[in-house]
Amino acid sequence: MNRNKDQVVIIDYGTGNIASLKNSFAFLGIPAVVSSDQTVIQNASKLVLPGVGAFKPAREKLTKNNLDELVSIKARKGTPLLGICLGMQLLFTRSLEFGDCAGLDLIPGKVEAIKGVKKIPHMGWNQIKIVKSDPLFKSILDQSYFYFVHSFICKPEDTELISAQCTYGQTFCAVVRKENIIGMQFHPEKSGSMGLKLLENFYKQIIS
């Protein structure tokens, strides 16, 4: 097992863009492994929770693999955790997708359907507006484009946790941060140079 103290562990629980995310970190020269092994995850200095698909099945897979409690404990103890797309939504208290389902409750709030548009999912490139200064956005230009694929949005109870917003039918949270816990509704691994820069900043700027 690689015991690099700065190693990123991409959590493999049966859903997510694992390959493209790992390739992005490799391109940046960042040590990253994909794993579902509890010992590997326990020893990680930084965690990434990816996710594609529906909330409830993803939540059930986390539980089935006994990873939900481990990830929550690691995050609450200060390990930097990045949730991407559905992985971001799982950080929240609950989701209303196909019924009411409990999330990891690392960020108080709920996940609900996008409103005010005819075309769902929100798929493609869209701009984000940075609304809060953060080292995460070092060298990231405001109104930069990122790649989105989602039908639901996150609504944190504390709007001060919103770091960036996007507008598609309605203005919603694109990046959320609660101390060491970060969520991105878009896919940085599919968002060109700006997305790669965000991943690099997560690795370099977030103190473990």
Buried (B, 14 or more C-beta within 10 A) or exposed (E): EEEEEEBBBBBBBBBBBBEEBBEBBEEBEBBBBBBBBEEBBEBBBBBBBBBBEBBBBBBBBBEEBEBBEBBBEBBBEEBBBBBBBBBBBBBBBBBEBEEEBBBBEBBEBBBBEBEEEEEBEBEEEBBBEBBBEBEBBEEBEEEBBBBBBBEBBBBBEEEEBBBBBBEBBEBBBBBBBBEBBBBBBBBBBBBEEBBBBBBBBBBBBBEE
